[in-house]
Amino acid sequence: MRLSIAAFHFLVAASCLQTHVLSWDQQPDGYEVIDGPNNSEALSSWRQDWTIWKKMELSSNRYNPSDACNVYNILETQWTQRNFVQTFVMLNDRAIYDRETQQYTVDKYVDEMEQRVGPIDSVLIWSAYPNIGIDNRNQFDLLRDLPNGLEGVKKVVADFHRRDIRVIIPYNPWDIGTRDESGLEDTVRMYTADITSLTEIVSELQADGFNGDTMYGVPKSFFNCSKPLVASPEGGVPTAYLSHNPLSWGYFGGYSHFPPVARAKFLDSRHMVQICARWSLDRLTELQTAFFNGAGYVVWENVWGIWNAMNEREDETAKRMFAILRKFGHVVSTGVWTPYYAMKDDGLFASAFDVQENGESLYTVISTVPEDRTFELPLTKEQSEDGVRVYDVYHGVELQKQPSGVNGSVVTVTLEPRAFGAIYITRATDDMTQFCSEMQAMTTKALADYSSTRNLLQQQLIRSDHAEAEAESSVDGMVRVSGMDNWWFNVSGVQIEPVLAWTPNSDQFGTGVQFPWENRPWNNHSTRLSIQDFFLDVHPVTNAHFRTFLQSSGYRPKSMERFLLHWENRQGPLASWSIPPALEQSPVVNVAHEDAEAYAKFYGKRLPHDWEWQYVASNGENYDAYPWGPEMDLNKVPRVFHGKELPALSPVGSYANSRSTKFQVEDLVGYVWQMTDHFCDSHTCGLLLRGGSSYHPISATHSDPNWYFPQTLDAQHHNRFLMISEGYDRSPMVGFRCAKSIAPSRAMN
């Protein structure tokens, strides 16, 4: 059976559709927002129409804001109403975990972030995607496999709590293709079994809630009034779920007039919407949206190992605006909200938040124009009375009321270009001196004087730290690969995100890796190289080979977590561990990059470079897609397993007809993933993997991609695994083979 590449991919897609599981409802376009009025003349009718709609929407959904089991009335969950700043923490980020010392660095992370953006209210710690699916570990396994297991994560939670920061963990509802939780094998995964597992883990970690990845609202089956589990759906929240989803993310698209109004918060001002725009290259837009809505914001910079940082101006903007929203959080969350309280057609917009019973009001103002503006706020008769004080809380000064009309007055504030203003009115006698002094100090320097430059992080290919012994004319178990000049190295990454349809400016991000001849990370690489002759293992390193290495070298890894997990008698000393008889000649797996490097170093070898692996798999100057030729042939690779259990790995050499026709190297494709180069920037280390494997789970999605770790069988693609710790990285579907140089390297032009 011979297939073209296109036909092969069609069969894979068809297989996915056969395994397809219809899951949660998809979010309608623009459903998270209410579009603003066309202009100031339409403001009155716009406000009237949406006020009527709000009443009808709440009534038709039988929404009771006073119900004792409404999540906003439960004391334990009311912290969500002031949860303005949430940071997204990829646990592969070197700012939160030090692989060398094997220590979490929570205080270092918090200190650095709060220096930049001010206080953090919550963190979402992330561990599974995009690595999940490389083997059959489920999302909860990948939490357990973090350094020191759940006890280690529990300490991370406690460290954040010590800094008065709430902790959210992720829930991936589409993860139904990996291993079932023990004891729940006969229970429907989504959502029955998942609710059990998620509730137990949140309780064990003493975390504060969960983020419903890809979810448009979290169903009420997750909610227990007597012991509520805080849910924050990624895709917004429908009205029917509003009473038990106190948080939601806001990807605010689908509007025609800026700024959009947060639909969920408009229905109940106690709901905290956190604006999220991980791929944005102009976060001032999202920050202005948040300020106008009295909403929160997700600071997300490490996007699946791709660094898209906030710039200096955005950092300072967040620090200032959330200082105001946090100070007056009780007004923003419990007051009567009037979006578009005022608007000017030339780019000034204001919201009003009123706590009528005690005479407090906060007005949040934004300017979208590139020059200074003034905003004049007419005060009501009551607000103009003696004993009512008015503050420009953005600049930290008390305002003097100027007479206007018969019984009223006005106050005026100045806004910088594309900036913010805030007016606070109160009858209370609370001393505002300290807060005003803080804001005065914070706003001394104009926002425009802060840099708006956004630089890509530079990556470095991390080379082996040992000198290779020069190879002889032949090496046991290796073949000599004849090089060539001017070979075309053309390769692309297969990571899922950024999805081109969602992020058309994806070429502006540092996606992928940065080879030494490149000036920045790229997902697509194309260059001409001079390939030097080298030796490469005919087969991946086997369990038997690795046992010999352990016996000869005395090697012991820094971390024993998951080391050779498939071996037997692991409860005793390392010397007593044994290989299951059927696996003696199968590839050694459950080894970290450090373990593979140690093996190679002991034998005077190294891991192959990514271009060397491709050179062999594509048969040099033939530029074949597969080791056996240009077309996919399913008979030449192991059968693909889509189930929840892993395939048994057959002995190396079992698929000899899949060998590279030019170099006679075997087991390159569809067997086990194979390590090549690894790259680091200051936040992320990633390991390039080649060849794919015989395990490929299928996720439950309605119309989204298959979110599991993408396979790549052809020679012109690689995937990147985000490295966290030795234990976490050790996978039962990742092995390695070694290379050996013949003469001093001249491989790269």
Secondary structure, 3 states (H helix, E strand, C coil): CCECHHHHHHHHHHHHHHCCCCCCCCCCCCCCEECCCCCHHHHHHHHHHHHHHHHHHHHHCCCCCCCCCCHHHCHHHHHHHHCCEEEEEECCCCCCEECCCCEECHHHHHHHHHHHHCCCCEEEEECCCCCCCCCCCCHHHHHHCCCCHHHHHHHHHHHHHHCCCEEEEEECCCCCCCCCCCCCCCCCHHHHHHHHHHHHHHHHHCCCEEEECCCCCCCHHHCCCCCCCCEEECCCCCHHHCCCCCEEEECCCCCCCCCCEEHHHHHCCCCEEEECCCCCCCHHHHHHHHHHHCCEEEECCEECCEECCCCHHHHHHHHHHHHHHHHCHHHHHHCEEEEEEEEECCCEEEEEEEEHHHCEEEEEEEECCCCCEEEEEEECCCCCCCCCEEEECCCCEECCCEEECCCEEEEEEEECCCCEEEEEEECCCCCCHHHHHHHHHHCCCCHHHCCCCCCCCCCEECCCCCCCCCCCCCCCCEEEECCEEEEEEEEEECCCCCCCCCCCCHHHCCCCECCCCCCCCECEEEEEEEECCEEEECCCCEHHHHHHHHHHHCCCCCCCCCCCCCCECCCCCHHHCECCHHHCCCECCCCCHHHHHHHHHHCCCECCCHHHHHHHHCCHHHCCCECCECCECHHHCCCCECCCCCCCCCCCCCCHHHCCCCCCCCCCCCECEEEEEEEECCCCEEEEEECCECECCCCCCCCCCCCCCCCCCCCCEEEEEECCCHHHHCCCCEECCCEEECCCCCCCC
